[in-house]
Amino acid sequence: MFIVPLGDFVRRKRLIAIVMTLSIIALISCALSPSFIILALSLFSMGIVTISGQIILPLAGDLSRDEERGHIVGIVSSGITTGILFSRFFSGIIAGLWGWRSVYIIAAVLNLVMALVMIYVLPEIPRKNKLESYKGLLFSVFTTFKRHSTLVRILLHSGLIFGLVFNIFWTSLTFLLSASPFNYDTFQIGLVSLAGLVAAIAGLGIGKLQDKGLSVPALGVFILICLITMVCGFIFSDSIIAIIIIAATLSIGVQGISVLSQARLFALSDEERSRLNTVFVVNNFLFGAVGSASASFLWAMGGWSYVMIGAIAISAMALMVWLSSRSSFHEFDNGIGN
């Protein structure tokens, strides 16, 4: 919220180098922490500065030609998804072999290598806007809603599916697999989470749908996929094979919605992509926090069946939002919506 908007006003190559350097320092601090308090402060600091991906995404949109922007955004977004999935899986293995501190040391080394690569590869891109004041910058983040009429609908699609349904499903899946009849340990549950890699691979080509002008119908299809998979999740809750297929299919639907929403977001303005991405990411995190909390609440009320009923209802709500917003999206695609 307070750093990513700077991408619209400062030299992004320098900004990326700074935040990645701070990330390395925070990771080393985690690895060397002598007490829990120091570790907690280090983790808090790391959470603030590990945002280079959200600076790089708008930058990728700026560096892309109009006819390939969706495809490029899809590639970068899939890279982020792949990194998240692999990091969750391998961190458990690394910690088991060499202890938890080694996870942060290896992450620091990888970030150092990547920072050097970014500094070497990224071109020098001039600033897009002149920053009058930092206060004015933050204010302009909130006024993006006024300048772009379709923004709220884009955020609703992503928030309802990625923020709520996705987090409700994956949080509750841990409860389901750790209980009877599965009784899986954390390593086995981590293996199931790798089903999401299917979505990361699919995401490489999803962005092309935006470039071909098919994002509006494709968005509806992906929302429908999420709705159908949640119905299947309600019906088939005692088969691990069915659950893996459901998890993989849901991840494809969520990835499709996320990539298309972000590609559409970057098409709203050439001068505000970092601020628009700020709104997008903060929106997803707020919805995601509600989704995780809702998962625990629904599970406590009635277990997996209540969780799936909640996810089905939210997916249906997202589908209704899409049905009501098709005309405005088509108007924007024709150049008259904003």
Stockholm file with secondary structure:
# STOCKHOLM 1.0

chainA/1-338         MFIVPLGDFVRRKRLIAIVMTLSIIALISCALSPSFIILALSLFSMGIVTISGQIILPLAGDLSRDEERGHIVGIVSSGITTGILFSRFFSGIIAGLWGWRSVYIIAAVLNLVMALVMIYVLPEIPRKNKLESYKGLLFSVFTTFKRHSTLVRILLHSGLIFGLVFNIFWTSLTFLLSASPFNYDTFQIGLVSLAGLVAAIAGLGIGKLQDKGLSVPALGVFILICLITMVCGFIFSDSIIAIIIIAATLSIGVQGISVLSQARLFALSDEERSRLNTVFVVNNFLFGAVGSASASFLWAMGGWSYVMIGAIAISAMALMVWLSSRSSFHEFDNGIGN
#=GR chainA/1-338 SS CCSGGGGGTSCHHHHHHHHHHHHHHHHHHHHTCSSHHHHHHHHHHHHHHCCHHHHHHHHHHHHSCGGGHHHHHHHHHHHHHHHHHHHHHHHHHHHHHHCHHHHHHHHHHHHHHHHHHHHHHSCCCCCSSCCCCHHHHHHHHHTHHHHCTTHHHHHHHHIIIIIIIIHHHHHHHHHHHHSTTTCCCHHHHHHHHGGGHHHHHHHHHHHHHHHTTCHHHHHHHHHHHHHHHHHHHHHCCSCHHHHHHHHHHHHHHHHHHHHHHHHHHHTSCSSCHHHHHHHHHHHHHHHHHHHHHHHHHHHHHHHHHHHHHHHHHHHHHHHHHHHHHHHHHHHHHTTCCC
#=GC SS_cons         CCSGGGGGTSCHHHHHHHHHHHHHHHHHHHHTCSSHHHHHHHHHHHHHHCCHHHHHHHHHHHHSCGGGHHHHHHHHHHHHHHHHHHHHHHHHHHHHHHCHHHHHHHHHHHHHHHHHHHHHHSCCCCCSSCCCCHHHHHHHHHTHHHHCTTHHHHHHHHIIIIIIIIHHHHHHHHHHHHSTTTCCCHHHHHHHHGGGHHHHHHHHHHHHHHHTTCHHHHHHHHHHHHHHHHHHHHHCCSCHHHHHHHHHHHHHHHHHHHHHHHHHHHTSCSSCHHHHHHHHHHHHHHHHHHHHHHHHHHHHHHHHHHHHHHHHHHHHHHHHHHHHHHHHHHHHHTTCCC
//
